[in-house]
Structures are given as C-alpha cells and as structure tokens.
Amino acid sequence: MKMTAMALAVLAAALSPLAAGAPQAGEGRLAQLYAPRPPAGSAFVRVVNPGGSALAVGVANGAEQRIGPAMRATRYAIVEGGKPFNVRVAGGVHAQPPVAAGSFTTLVLDPTSPQRPPVALDDGGGSSDALKAEIRFYNLAASCPQGRLAMAADGPVVFASVAAGKSSARAINPVKARLVAGCGGKDSAAFELPALQPGDHYSLFLTGSVGAPALQGQLSGTDAVGR
C-alpha cells in the first residue's frame, strides 16, 4: 500500500526520534563487508509458528530452533535455489518444493495442525533502500479476513488491509513507535517497535483470533555462512 504525502507527514510527526546506536555498530557493519557470502544460487527460507505451543523446527541442514508464542519465526536458513528441501517440525518431516534462487520465503505452519504442510509466502517486493528500515506485516490471526496495522492512540494507519494468510511490506525511516493491529473493531494491545537501524528488516505478526488479536514482532535474521 502506498501512503499519501500527507499521511506520511502525519506518521513522521507521530514517531519519536531514532535512538542512538551502540558504539560497536559501525565496527559491526564494517565487518559485514568481509563476512562470508552464501553460495551463488542460494535462497532463504524461514518458518513461522502462529500457534500457542512452541515447536522445534529446522530448515534443510539448519539447526533446530524453538518457535511459538515467545518467538514466532526462525532465522532465514540458506537453501539451494531451484532444488527441493526438507523442513523438520516436531519430529516430522515436510518435503518442500523448490524456491527460486535469490528469493526469500516464509513458511507458515497451521496453528491447529502443525504437521500439515506449511503455506509458503513470498517475502519479495520489499525495500532496497539501505538508508531506511523495512517492516513487513503478516496477517496470521484466525478468522481475520483483513488485518490492519496502525499507530497506537488513534494514530495514522500503516497497513489498512492485509488479507488472511498474506503479508505486506514498506520502508520506513528508522524510528521508535507504538503500534496496534487488529480485525474489524477489535485491536491488540499496543506493541513497542524497537529503534531500528538503516537496513534492518523487522517482521510484525498478527496472531490470535478476530476476537482476541495479538501483535508481536522480531528482527529478521539469516543463518551464518561458514567459511
């Protein structure tokens, strides 16, 4: 969704200034220039668990991670683009079809039956502006045909309508903010967006149900590449 210039101005005015970064931030970003790169033709896949019970999940050869109410998503695992791979969920194995090289994909588990094959969402089409952060909003709440994300206390709307089981992304200036999400006339409790850095990618997950929506978020990350 594209916001009008007036709406963007209102949003900018409602947000507090960016908190100062840690002294080590510059060194960390410089080190990234020399970090090992994924092999050519790699793709990136993670798993999200919108359910109420934590599950042990692993993608391809990646280490298992526990995801659920406390932390919704795994890191993006590195897989070989164009070739099938396996996803391990609570001791079971799902054979996944290939994903394109260079793509980012989120696999969403069924909260009522996590042993069912997950649903793949394409995480492409986001921002490539290194001076801004990106937020991506997922509507994973049960029986919520259209999810929305807005500033708390009747602030401007960030995403007006995201269909069930879908996501939408946009670039923002690195800021701190309080957000709410919901369906119809019911909103979640306010969620504090952390102070993001330029180039950060942050995921916001609407879970729960249409009558009891919940909003959570976490910084997106990728598995480390071995030398």
C-alpha positions, 0 to 999 in steps of 0.5 A, spaced: 500 500 500 502 506 498 501 512 503 499 519 501 504 525 502 500 527 507 499 521 511 506 520 511 507 527 514 502 525 519 506 518 521 513 522 521 510 527 526 507 521 530 514 517 531 519 519 536 526 520 534 531 514 532 535 512 538 542 512 538 546 506 536 551 502 540 558 504 539 560 497 536 555 498 530 559 501 525 565 496 527 559 491 526 557 493 519 564 494 517 565 487 518 559 485 514 563 487 508 568 481 509 563 476 512 562 470 508 557 470 502 552 464 501 553 460 495 551 463 488 544 460 487 542 460 494 535 462 497 532 463 504 527 460 507 524 461 514 518 458 518 513 461 522 509 458 528 502 462 529 500 457 534 500 457 542 505 451 543 512 452 541 515 447 536 522 445 534 523 446 527 529 446 522 530 448 515 534 443 510 541 442 514 539 448 519 539 447 526 533 446 530 530 452 533 524 453 538 518 457 535 511 459 538 508 464 542 515 467 545 518 467 538 514 466 532 519 465 526 526 462 525 532 465 522 532 465 514 536 458 513 540 458 506 537 453 501 539 451 494 535 455 489 531 451 484 532 444 488 527 441 493 528 441 501 526 438 507 523 442 513 523 438 520 517 440 525 516 436 531 519 430 529 516 430 522 518 431 516 515 436 510 518 435 503 518 442 500 518 444 493 523 448 490 524 456 491 527 460 486 534 462 487 535 469 490 528 469 493 526 469 500 520 465 503 516 464 509 513 458 511 507 458 515 505 452 519 497 451 521 496 453 528 491 447 529 495 442 525 502 443 525 504 437 521 500 439 515 504 442 510 506 449 511 503 455 506 509 458 503 509 466 502 513 470 498 517 475 502 519 479 495 517 486 493 520 489 499 525 495 500 532 496 497 533 502 500 539 501 505 538 508 508 531 506 511 528 500 515 523 495 512 517 492 516 513 487 513 506 485 516 503 478 516 496 477 517 496 470 521 490 471 526 484 466 525 478 468 522 481 475 520 479 476 513 483 483 513 488 485 518 490 492 519 496 495 522 496 502 525 499 507 530 497 506 537 492 512 540 488 513 534 494 514 530 495 514 522 494 507 519 500 503 516 497 497 513 489 498 512 488 491 509 492 485 509 488 479 507 488 472 511 494 468 510 498 474 506 503 479 508 505 486 506 511 490 506 514 498 506 520 502 508 520 506 513 525 511 516 528 508 522 524 510 528 521 508 535 513 507 535 507 504 538 503 500 534 496 496 534 493 491 529 487 488 529 480 485 525 474 489 524 473 493 531 477 489 535 485 491 536 491 488 540 494 491 545 499 496 543 506 493 541 513 497 542 517 497 535 524 497 537 529 503 534 531 500 528 537 501 524 538 503 516 537 496 513 534 492 518 528 488 516 523 487 522 517 482 521 510 484 525 505 478 526 498 478 527 496 472 531 490 470 535 483 470 533 478 476 530 476 476 537 482 476 541 488 479 536 495 479 538 501 483 535 508 481 536 514 482 532 522 480 531 528 482 527 529 478 521 535 474 521 539 469 516 543 463 518 551 464 518 555 462 512 561 458 514 567 459 511 
